[in-house]
């Protein structure tokens, strides 16, 4: 009987939870594994998942809003509360759904990318599990969870209340299903191997890890999986989600002589056409996703929202960045990238940022490119293919060492391929 892997994405935004790791699923499939991806946003990753040969499924997600919670989270535990981990009916529904996936499909391995409840379910059923992703999605299993906004003080009591609420909710769900209680909120990551697809400089929780082993980036998926992507070669590449705040940036870019390509994954055709008309002959707006490997060799600058994977890939190509983060996870990546000396960040709280001046700095000050080149030089020996081999080896090892479970008839979840 072939081995099966369930790759789970439950929380967070963006294709970066899945797409950078499809090469791992392709490699496992080539070795005889059956692969399935329950995804939070099937529209965003569905075509790529199906092209990789994996079964596409809809992951259980929190649909509720909790107005009693502060909008700004201060720890990973408080982020979990925003996703239903403080309200027993919501978490019970999510957890029960993951149990249903696993009891029906009977995976040998669960890989979680921002999917804490999938780890709870896998561990409860005795299924081997691994966390994968940037440092943010491979959290440290400590109590209390680390403060994610270290510049704030005096929130210790609030964080303690949040820890208690989340743990009580998790244990109420565990008890309702007859499973053992958890010792602390982030216990689902305790002794769980992590495939850290990053380097220390961009690890959100690097200061809390001991003896961390960093894989770096995995290779892109095979050519057949990216056939629909656009190739382009320009001097400035912009990959941003559109909002009103970036219009001044587009205006500043339009005043420059460098060839500039812009891709906005959330832009409607009407918006894209309106912007193309507004900046005709100045900026090129792309309709579909871009093969970043074709962009970076000619790029003098990349402008993005500080998504981890694009930031890391850009630094490994020795290219400077302008980063406009939209939320804490991205803000932390931007902060770490700035520390490398290769980036400038523009926070959403900044009023009237001088984009023209910032672009001049990044494009004319040699220290930014020198710092990016130094980063690339530091990791030039790190092979994505070797990282992939290590990842496959860990997956097979975790399954091999897992205690055999009682025989069960495997179900066949239906999907459209």
N, C-alpha and C positions, 0 to 999 in steps of 0.2 A: 504494500500500500504506500503510495506517495506521501511524503511529508507535506504539511500544509502550514502556511504562514498567513497570519492576519495582521495587516499593517493599519494601525488605527490613528485617525486624526479626529479629536473631539473638540478642543478649544483653540481659540486664536484665529487670525485672519491670514489669508494669502496662500498661494500655491507653494510657497517655500516650505510648508509642512510636509509636502509629499514629493514634488517633482525632483528635488535634488537627490532623492534616495531611490528613485525608480531603477537606477542601474543595479542596486542591490537586489531588488525583486526580480529583475531580468536575469541576473546571475543565478539566483536560487531556482528560478524556473528552468533555466538551462541545465540545472543539475537534477531535474526531476520533481521539484517542488511545485505544488499548486499554490497560487497567490491570490489574495483578495484584499481590497482596500476599502474599508468603511470610512468615508470622508465626510467631514463637516460640510464642505461646500462642493457638491458634485459638479456644479456648473464650471467652477474654476479649474478643477483638475481632471474632470471626467474623460475628456478626449485623450489626454496624455496617459492616464491610467489604462484605458482600454487599449491604446496603441502598444503599451508595454506587455500586453497579454494577460493582465490581471483582471479579476472580476471587480467591478465597481459596485459599491453598496453605499447606502445612506447611513452615516453614523448617527447614534443618538446624541442630541444636543439640547442644551438648556434653552427653552423658548421664553422663560419668564424674565421679568424685570423686577428688581427688588428695591423700591424707592427708599426703604429705610437705611440702605447702605450708603456710605460716603462714596461719591463718584470716583474719588482718587484712592487707589489702593496703595498700601504701604509695604506689603509683603506678598510672597507667593500664596500664602494662606488666604489673604484678603482677595486675591485674584480668583481663588477657588470659590470664595463666597459669591462673587459676581456671577459665577457659572452654576449656582444652585447647590453648592456644598454646605450651605447653612440652612437649607429648607428640606426636610426629610422627604416629602412627596416628590420633589423634583429630582433629588439625587437617587431616590429609590427607583424612579422611572429610568434614569440613565443607566444605573448599575444593572437593573433587571434586563434592559435591552442588550447590554454587553454580554450578560450571562446567556441570553437567548442566542446571540450570534455564536458564542463559543460552544454551547451545548448542542447546537444544530450542526455547525460546520466542523467541529472537532479539530481545531488547529493544533499543531504540535508546538508552535511558537507564536507569541504575540509581540509585535514591535509597536511601541507607543511613541507617537510624535505629538506631544501636547495632548495626551489622552490618559489622565490619571485614573479615571474610573475603569478603563480597560485593564490597567495594571491590577487594580483591586479585584476585578473579576477573574483575571488569569490566575492570580495567586490563590484566590479562593477555590479555584477548580484544579489547582496543581499543574497548571500549564506554564512552561518556561516563558519568561518575558524579558525584553530588552528595551531600554529607552534609547532614542536616537534623535540627533539634531544638534542645534547650537547649545551653548551652555544653558540658555534659558529653558529649553525643553528637556534638559537632563538635570532637574533640580537637585540640590544637595539635600540629603535626608537628615536634617537637623531640627531641633526644637528649642526655642521658637524658630520659625522660618526667618531667613535673613531679611533685614530691612532693605527694600529695593529703592528707597529714596533716602540715602544716608545723610543728606544735607538737612533732613528734618530731625528735630529732637522733641522729647517730651511726649512721645506717642506709645510708650511702653505699655501703659495700662490698656489702651485701645487694642494694641496687638495681642495682649494676653486674652482679652475678651474674644477677639476674633479666633484665636487658636482654640479656645474652649468651645466656641459655637461650632466650628468646623468639625472638631473631633467628636463632639456629642452627636452631630448629625451623621457622620460616617459610621460611628459605632451603633447608632440606632438602625441604620440600614443593614449593617453586618448582622446584628442580632435578629432582625426580621427574617433573614435568610438562613439563620442557623450557622453563621460563620464566626470565626474568632474575632474578638475585638482588636482594634489597632491601638498602639501605644502612643502615637502622636500623629499630627495631621499629615505630614509628608512621609509617613511610614511606608506608603506604597512604593517609594523609591529606595527604601533601605535594602542594601545588598543586591540591588538590581544593576546588572552591567549596563554601562552607558557607551554608546557609539558616539563619541564627541566629535562631530564633523566640523571642527573649528581648530583654532590654535589659542594658546594661552592669552595672547594680546586681546582677543575678542570674546573671551569667556565671561559671560555675565556674572558668574559666581566663582570666578577663578580663585579669589582670595579665601574661599571657604573649602576648597578641595585639597585633598592630600594625595600626592603621588598620582595625579591625573595623567591619563594617557590620551593624547590628542591624535585623531586620525587625519585631520585636515579634510579637504574636499574629496568627495567621490567623483568618479568620471561622469560625464554626461551620458544620457541614455543613448542607445544605438540610433543610427541615422534614420531608421524607419520610423522611430518614435518622434522625430522632430521635423519630419518632412514638411509640416505645415508652417514652420517658423520662417520668419523673414530674415534675410541676410542684409546687412548694411555696413557701410564703412564711412564714418564721419569723424570729425575732430572732437565734437561734444555729443555725448549720448545722455538723454534725459529719460529716466524711467520713474515716473511719479504718478500717484493717484491724484486725479484732478480735484481741486477745491479752489475757492475764490482766492486763497492766499498765494497761489502760484502764478496768477496772472501777471503780477509785476515782474516775476522771474522770467516769464516768457517774453515780456516786453524788453527786458534787459538783454536777453539772449538774441533777440531779433536785431539789436543794434550792432552786434558783433559780426566780424568777417568770417569766423570759423563756420564750417558746415556743421549743422546741428540737426540731429534726429531725435524725435520725441515720441515716446510710447506711453500711453496712459491706459492701464488695463480696465479702469472703470468708466472710460469715456464712451458715450453713446455715439453712433454714427453722426447724428445731428450736431453734437458738440464738436466732434473732431472736424467735421466739414466747416463749421463756423470758425474754429480756430485757424484752420488751414487758409481760409479766405482772409481772415484778419492779418495773418502773418505770411501772406503769399510771397513766394520767392525768398523768404528769410528763414523759415523753419520747415522741416519736413516731418509731417505727422504720420506715423505708421499705423496701419490697421490691425496688424496681428503681432503676436509675440515675436521676440527677436532672439536669434542665435547669438548670445553674448560673445561667444568665441570669435565671431566675425567682427565684432565691434571693437574689442579691446586692443588689438594690435595697432589700430590707427588712432585710437582715442587719446586726446590730450586731457580730457576731463570727463568724469561720470557724475551726473546729478541724480540723486535718488532719495527715497524716504528712509534710508538706512536699514533696509532689510538685511539681515545677517548674511545670507548667502551671496547676494550681489556685492555687498561691501567686501567680503572676504575674497571673492573672485577678482574684484577690481584691484585690490591690494596685491594679490599674487601676480597680477599682470604688471605691477609697477606703475599704476595710474592713480593720480590724485582724485579726491572726491569732494563734492559739495553735498551735504546731507541735511535733509529737511524732515526730521522724525515727526510722526503723528501721535505716538503713544510711548509709554515708558520703555517697553522692550526695545523699540527702535532708538529711543533717546539714549539708552545705555550703550547700544552698539555705536552710535554716533560719538558719544563721550570717549569710548575706548579707541575708536578710530582716530579721533583728534589727538589722543595721547601718542599715537605712532608718529605724529608730525606730518601725515599725508592728507589731512582732511580739515575742512571747516564745517561747523554745524550751524544751522539757523533754526532756533527753537520756535515753535508755534506761538509762544508768548511774546516774541520780539515784535515791536511795532515798527513798521516801515523799514525793514532791513534794506541796506544799500547793496542790492544785488549786483549792480554794475561794478562797484568797487571790489566786492568779494570775488567776482569773476576775474577781474584784473589781477588780484592777489594770487589766485590759484593758477592762473595761466602764465604769469610773468615771473613769479617768485620761484626760483629753482629749488628752494629747500623742500617744497611740497613733493615735487617729483623725485628728488633725491631720497626723501624719507620713504616714499612708496617703493622706489627701486631697492632700497635697503631691506624693506620687508620681504619683497619678492626674492631677493638674494638669500635671505636667511632661511627660506623654506624651499629653495630650488631643488633640493634633494628629495623632497616629499612627493612621492608618486601617487596620483589618484588611483592608478591601477593596483598599486600595492595596498593602498587603503581599502580598496574594494575587496581584495583577497583576504585581508585581516577581518573585515566585517563578515564576510561569508564564513570564515573559519570560526568566528565567535558564535554565529547563529547555529552552526552545526554542532559546536561543542556544547552549547547550552541545552540543546535538545537531547544530545547523547547522554548528558549527565543527569537529566531530569528523571526522577523515579517514574517507572511505568505506571500509567493509569489503568483503571479497570477498562476492559474492552467495551466499546460502544459502537453502535451503528452510526456511521457518518451520514449526516443529512446532506442534501444538495440544494443550497440556496440558488434560486433562479436569478439570472441577470441577463441583460442584453449586452452582447459583446459587439 
